[in-house]
Amino acid sequence: MAENETAVRWGEPMSVLKEVSRYVICRYGNLISADEPLFDYKTKTWIVQLKTDYPRIIQDDRSDERTVKFLSMKGLGTLRFSEDLKPIESTSTKREECIQKLKLFLEIWQERAERIVILASSDQLARISETQWVLAPIREIISNLLQKDCIYDGEIKVKGEKIEQYLKLLEDLELVRKDENGYTYGNLFTALREKVSDQNSQEFKTTVLSHVIRERYPVLVEVFGITQLIPFIHVESAYYQPALEAEKLLYRKRESIITNCAQTYGYKDSLRINYILDELVGVGALERRNRCYYGNEDMFSKMLEMKSELSDLSPPTAH
């Protein structure tokens, strides 16, 4: 081995880990633990990466069964010890930094769970009445292209800048394309049209909205200022995020979902949440079974598949 390589010294890691773990518990608490110590032969120091297995207690409201699952995360920080295992605090990550990274990790997981929900339930979200209303400009574009081959530049000018922004969004998705006269349908428009009955233009428009939500939801919020879907995604995530952590569908009472919304998003409008839950049931994103809500099995299968394909969670590194 080269002089400057870092490696586990033969016969020592378990005894070193035991000693290091005592120090980590005293300094960082029970939520943070030590990974396997490595010895740096160049600096003659032990290097230890900090990690966590963060506990999540998930309850099924029908059976009152509680499941404990752990969110694993590495890269919370680094400790260095001298060869005789004395801590070198000047080069070690402070406790406050670890806590901040842990909070950031939970935020990243929440964002990932929301993204999974959007990808898996875009068909259902597209059917919600508020979605159909707020994305009416896209529906208008699709209606016109179903009736004629082109939306002309003169027609676009009359409608104003907003419709042109939507056309550029759809162009980016290959749903429309620009030609010398205006905009006509694109390759994806044709491909999606073949999957939907020629007589069912409403179904086709909803299919297009689903694709736009799935592929460009952040653009809809950040560029177009469309925030009306956010409460629906938050309420849906308040059900599905615990289910993703448990890796099984749960029975959840309305009160549990309202509490989760309040804890996660600070959203306490129970009347609005009741309405949203009713809408989500109406489009098949959730089911109502007795006095509980239960997830859509096909959607959840997609969610679990997406979760398994994601890389391990870790805090972003500074550049």
SVG drawing of the C-alpha trace seen along z (x, -y; Angstrom):
<svg xmlns="http://www.w3.org/2000/svg" viewBox="-67 -41 72 50">
<polyline fill="none" stroke="black" stroke-width="0.4" points="0.0,0.0 1.2,-3.5 2.3,-5.7 -0.5,-8.2 -3.4,-5.7 -6.3,-5.6 -7.4,-2.1 -8.6,0.0 -5.7,1.2 -5.8,5.0 -7.4,6.2 -8.2,2.8 -11.5,1.4 -13.9,3.0 -12.1,1.8 -11.6,-1.6 -15.2,-1.8 -16.3,-1.0 -14.2,-3.8 -15.2,-6.3 -18.9,-5.4 -18.7,-6.3 -17.3,-9.7 -20.0,-10.3 -22.9,-9.5 -21.5,-11.9 -20.9,-14.7 -23.6,-14.3 -26.4,-12.3 -28.2,-9.1 -29.4,-10.1 -25.9,-10.3 -23.5,-7.4 -20.1,-6.6 -19.2,-4.7 -16.3,-2.3 -13.1,-4.2 -10.3,-4.4 -6.6,-5.1 -4.8,-7.8 -1.2,-6.7 -0.1,-10.0 -1.4,-12.1 -1.3,-9.2 -4.9,-9.9 -8.2,-8.0 -10.9,-9.4 -14.6,-8.7 -17.6,-9.6 -20.8,-10.5 -24.2,-9.0 -27.7,-8.5 -30.5,-6.0 -33.3,-8.5 -36.4,-6.7 -39.9,-7.3 -42.9,-6.0 -45.7,-5.3 -49.2,-4.4 -52.0,-2.5 -55.2,-4.0 -57.4,-1.0 -55.4,1.4 -53.5,-1.1 -50.4,0.8 -47.2,-1.2 -44.2,-0.6 -40.7,-1.9 -38.7,-2.6 -35.3,-4.2 -34.2,-6.8 -30.5,-6.2 -28.1,-9.0 -24.3,-9.2 -22.2,-12.3 -23.3,-14.2 -19.8,-15.2 -16.2,-13.9 -14.3,-13.3 -10.5,-12.9 -8.7,-11.2 -5.0,-10.8 -3.3,-7.5 -4.0,-6.9 -7.7,-7.9 -7.6,-11.4 -10.2,-13.6 -8.8,-16.4 -11.7,-18.8 -10.2,-21.6 -10.8,-19.5 -14.0,-17.7 -17.6,-18.7 -19.4,-20.5 -22.6,-19.1 -24.7,-22.1 -23.5,-21.5 -24.6,-17.8 -28.0,-18.9 -28.4,-21.3 -27.4,-18.6 -29.9,-16.3 -32.6,-18.9 -31.6,-19.4 -31.7,-15.7 -35.3,-15.5 -36.2,-18.4 -34.6,-16.7 -36.5,-13.5 -39.8,-15.5 -39.1,-17.1 -38.3,-13.7 -41.4,-12.2 -43.5,-15.1 -41.8,-14.6 -42.6,-10.9 -46.2,-11.7 -46.4,-14.1 -44.8,-11.6 -47.1,-8.8 -50.3,-10.7 -50.1,-13.2 -53.0,-11.5 -55.2,-12.0 -54.0,-15.5 -54.8,-16.4 -58.5,-15.5 -59.0,-17.7 -61.4,-20.6 -59.0,-23.3 -56.3,-21.9 -58.6,-21.9 -59.4,-25.5 -56.0,-26.9 -54.4,-25.2 -57.3,-26.3 -54.8,-28.1 -53.2,-24.7 -56.6,-23.1 -57.5,-26.0 -54.3,-25.4 -55.0,-21.7 -58.7,-22.3 -57.6,-24.5 -55.0,-22.0 -57.6,-19.3 -59.8,-21.4 -57.2,-22.7 -53.6,-22.2 -52.2,-25.6 -52.6,-28.4 -51.6,-31.4 -49.2,-34.2 -52.0,-36.7 -54.3,-34.7 -51.5,-34.5 -50.9,-38.2 -54.6,-38.9 -54.4,-36.6 -51.2,-38.3 -47.9,-37.3 -49.2,-34.7 -50.5,-32.3 -47.1,-32.5 -45.4,-31.5 -47.6,-28.4 -46.9,-27.6 -43.2,-27.8 -43.7,-25.4 -45.5,-23.0 -42.9,-23.4 -40.2,-22.4 -42.1,-19.2 -42.5,-18.6 -46.3,-18.8 -46.3,-21.7 -43.7,-23.0 -43.2,-26.4 -43.5,-26.8 -43.6,-29.8 -47.3,-30.6 -47.5,-30.0 -47.6,-26.8 -48.8,-23.3 -48.9,-20.0 -45.6,-18.3 -44.4,-14.7 -45.5,-14.0 -49.0,-15.4 -49.4,-12.9 -48.0,-10.0 -50.4,-10.8 -53.3,-11.2 -52.9,-7.7 -53.4,-6.4 -56.7,-8.1 -60.0,-7.6 -60.5,-10.0 -64.0,-10.9 -62.7,-11.7 -61.1,-15.2 -61.7,-15.8 -59.7,-12.7 -56.9,-13.7 -56.7,-17.2 -56.4,-15.7 -53.7,-13.3 -51.7,-16.4 -52.2,-18.1 -51.0,-15.0 -47.8,-15.0 -47.2,-18.7 -47.6,-18.3 -45.3,-15.2 -42.6,-16.8 -42.8,-20.5 -44.5,-21.0 -41.6,-23.2 -41.9,-25.4 -45.6,-25.8 -45.1,-27.0 -41.9,-29.1 -42.3,-30.6 -46.1,-30.7 -47.0,-31.3 -49.5,-28.5 -49.7,-27.6 -53.3,-26.2 -52.0,-22.6 -49.6,-22.9 -52.3,-22.2 -53.4,-19.1 -49.9,-17.8 -49.3,-18.6 -52.4,-16.8 -51.6,-13.8 -48.1,-13.7 -49.4,-13.9 -50.9,-10.5 -48.2,-8.9 -45.0,-10.1 -45.6,-7.9 -46.7,-5.1 -43.4,-5.4 -41.5,-5.3 -43.4,-2.2 -43.2,-0.8 -46.8,0.3 -50.2,-1.3 -51.8,-2.6 -55.3,-3.2 -55.3,-6.9 -58.1,-8.8 -58.9,-12.3 -57.7,-13.7 -54.3,-12.0 -53.8,-13.6 -54.9,-17.0 -52.3,-16.7 -49.6,-15.6 -50.4,-18.6 -50.1,-20.9 -46.8,-19.4 -45.2,-19.2 -46.5,-22.3 -48.0,-24.4 -51.3,-24.0 -54.2,-24.0 -57.3,-24.8 -59.3,-21.7 -62.2,-22.8 -59.9,-23.1 -58.2,-19.8 -61.6,-18.1 -62.5,-19.4 -59.1,-18.4 -59.4,-14.9 -62.9,-14.6 -61.4,-15.8 -58.5,-13.3 -61.0,-10.5 -63.1,-11.7 -60.2,-11.4 -58.9,-8.1 -55.7,-9.3 -57.1,-8.0 -59.9,-5.7 -62.3,-6.0 -62.7,-2.8 -65.0,-2.9 -63.8,-5.9 -60.2,-5.8 -58.4,-6.8 -56.4,-4.2 -54.0,-4.7 -54.3,-3.8 -52.4,-0.4 -51.3,-1.0 -50.0,-4.5 -48.2,-3.2 -46.5,-0.4 -45.0,-3.1 -44.0,-5.2 -42.1,-2.3 -40.4,-1.6 -39.3,-5.2 -38.1,-5.3 -36.0,-2.2 -34.3,-3.7 -33.3,-6.9 -29.7,-7.4 -29.0,-7.3 -29.9,-10.5 -27.1,-12.8 -26.8,-16.5 -25.5,-18.5 -21.8,-19.3 -20.5,-22.8 -18.7,-23.8"/>
</svg>
